[in-house]
Amino acid sequence: MPDNPGAWLTTTARNRAIDRIRRERTLAAKTRLLEVPEAIEDEMEEATFPDERLELLFTCCHPALSLDAQVALTLRTLGGLETAEIARAFLVPEATMAQRLVRAKKKIKAAGIPFRVPPPHLLPDRLAAVLAVIYLVFNEGYSGRGDLAAEAIRLGRALAGLMPDEPEAHALVALMLLHDARRDARFAGGELVLLADQDRSLYDPVLIDAGRASLDRALALHGRGAYVLQAAIAALHVDEPRDWAEIAALYGELARLTGSPVVELNHAVAVAEVAGAEPALAIVDALALEGYRYFHSTRGELLTRLGRHDEARVAYEQALALTDDGPERRFLERRLRGSTA
């Protein structure tokens, strides 16, 4: 106990106040060099980002990098995905993705890109990358890692809360919830079950209702983006019976919007249900997706329907060459046997 507690407290308080003033002056000086107003820094820390991982996502997705580089680097550093997993998501060889990651890191270092939280008015500039990261994390989890899928849904909901007027944020939540609602029906006895054969009693009605509510919110905000279209398609897939004509139309619009050959492949699947395998195969054969296993498995299915079994067998063998061990590989092996029967 000090001899004079009152004086000791006064002196200690004064010294603490002086230290705080010095720290704030130092921060202000450094902040001016970074051209970020101090008030924005404080606001970001205290109000804008209640979720730390979402804050890190926005920090990592710097617009000085290309969108693909932002997404890939964030998946690697924050999402915890391996280079091979990221390469699979981008449909490129692992060596190519490794080179992209190295180049992105070098650019950050050479350009002196600061690692800091963006102010609120810059968040929309990074939204596309953040949405892509969250959805790719979900997709990786949907393939088997339930912890990743749950984390992606949590981040998506946090993002929708952070940016409540962004329809694509609500649409992404809807898309993930509607997909996750079918999780228990996707496998039976450890084997993959096609959508048409799934036991709908295993669908989660709570997740479906929540997904539809998020989709309604996105539509109320006049959303017309890629995630809104995907969520609308996912909502139609949980209906019985499914409206394949509407699904095909939505996929056609999504393909026009994104220019993605993977989307066009899904469009072809829907077209097969509406107009038959012949026009669907014409769409598939025009796509440059030789390194994508679902391209070959889709061709195998369409060729089988057309009775072209020799060609179907080759397509399934090509799909198998791109598929690791697991339920998908066993499914393709069964398809291959069926195509030769």
Residue pairs with C-beta under 8 A, 6 or more apart in sequence:
2 8
27 38
27 41
28 38
31 37
31 38
31 41
34 114
34 116
36 116
36 119
37 119
40 119
40 120
41 117
43 119
43 120
44 55
44 117
44 118
44 119
44 120
45 117
48 55
48 117
48 120
48 162
49 55
49 58
49 117
49 162
50 158
50 161
50 162
51 155
51 158
51 162
53 78
53 151
53 155
54 130
54 155
54 158
54 159
54 162
55 117
56 78
57 74
57 78
57 130
57 133
57 134
57 155
58 117
58 118
58 123
58 126
58 130
59 115
59 116
59 117
59 118
60 70
60 73
60 74
60 77
60 78
61 70
61 71
61 74
61 126
61 129
61 130
61 133
62 70
62 108
62 113
62 126
63 70
63 125
63 126
64 107
64 111
64 113
65 73
65 104
65 107
65 108
65 113
67 128
67 129
67 132
68 90
68 100
69 100
69 103
69 104
69 107
70 126
70 129
71 129
71 132
71 133
71 136
72 86
72 90
72 97
72 100
72 101
72 104
73 101
73 104
73 105
74 129
74 133
75 81
75 85
75 86
75 89
75 133
75 136
75 137
76 83
76 86
76 101
78 133
79 133
79 136
79 137
79 140
79 148
81 89
81 136
81 137
81 140
83 94
83 97
83 98
83 101
84 94
84 97
85 140
86 97
86 101
86 136
87 93
87 94
87 96
87 97
87 98
89 136
89 139
89 140
90 97
91 262
91 289
91 291
91 292
92 100
92 291
93 291
107 113
118 125
118 126
123 162
123 163
124 163
124 166
127 163
127 166
127 168
127 169
130 159
131 159
131 168
131 169
131 172
131 227
134 152
134 155
134 156
134 159
134 172
135 152
135 172
135 175
135 176
135 227
137 148
137 151
137 152
137 155
138 148
138 149
138 152
138 153
138 156
138 176
138 179
140 148
141 147
141 148
141 149
141 150
141 151
141 152
142 149
142 179
142 180
142 183
144 326
146 183
149 176
149 180
149 183
152 176
153 173
153 176
153 177
153 180
156 169
156 172
156 173
156 176
157 173
159 169
159 172
159 173
160 166
160 169
160 170
160 172
160 173
160 214
162 169
163 169
165 221
166 221
167 217
167 218
167 219
167 221
167 222
167 223
167 224
167 225
167 228
168 218
168 223
168 225
168 226
168 227
168 228
170 214
170 215
170 217
170 218
170 221
170 223
171 214
171 215
171 218
171 223
171 225
171 227
171 228
171 230
171 231
172 227
172 231
173 211
173 214
174 211
174 212
174 213
174 214
174 215
174 218
174 227
174 231
174 234
174 235
175 211
175 227
175 230
175 231
175 234
176 211
177 207
177 208
177 210
177 211
177 214
178 207
178 208
178 211
178 212
178 215
178 231
178 234
178 235
178 237
178 238
179 234
180 204
180 207
181 203
181 204
181 205
181 207
181 208
181 211
181 238
182 195
182 198
182 202
182 203
182 204
182 237
182 238
183 204
184 202
184 203
184 204
185 193
185 198
185 199
185 200
185 202
185 203
186 192
186 193
186 198
187 193
187 327
188 199
190 327
191 327
191 330
191 331
192 327
192 328
192 330
192 331
193 199
195 237
200 238
200 240
203 238
208 238
211 231
211 234
211 235
212 235
214 231
215 228
215 231
215 232
215 235
218 227
218 228
218 231
219 228
225 257
226 254
226 257
226 258
229 250
229 253
229 254
229 257
230 254
232 250
233 247
233 250
233 251
233 254
236 242
236 243
236 246
236 247
236 250
237 247
244 270
244 273
244 274
245 274
247 270
247 273
248 267
248 270
248 271
248 273
248 274
251 263
251 266
251 267
251 270
252 267
254 260
254 263
254 267
255 263
255 264
255 267
261 287
261 288
261 289
262 289
262 292
262 294
264 283
264 287
265 283
265 284
265 287
265 289
265 292
265 294
265 295
265 298
267 283
268 280
268 281
268 283
268 284
268 298
268 302
269 280
269 298
271 279
271 280
271 283
272 279
272 280
272 302
272 305
277 302
277 303
277 305
277 306
278 306
280 302
281 299
281 302
281 303
281 306
284 295
284 298
284 299
284 302
285 299
287 295
289 295
291 322
292 322
293 319
293 322
293 323
293 328
294 319
295 319
296 315
296 316
296 318
296 319
296 322
297 315
297 316
297 319
297 332
297 335
299 311
299 312
299 315
300 312
300 313
300 315
300 316
300 319
300 335
300 336
300 339
301 312
301 335
303 309
303 311
303 312
303 315
303 339
304 312
304 335
304 338
304 339
309 339
309 340
312 339
313 336
313 339
313 340
316 332
316 335
316 336
316 339
317 336
319 332
320 329
320 332
320 333
320 336
323 329
323 332
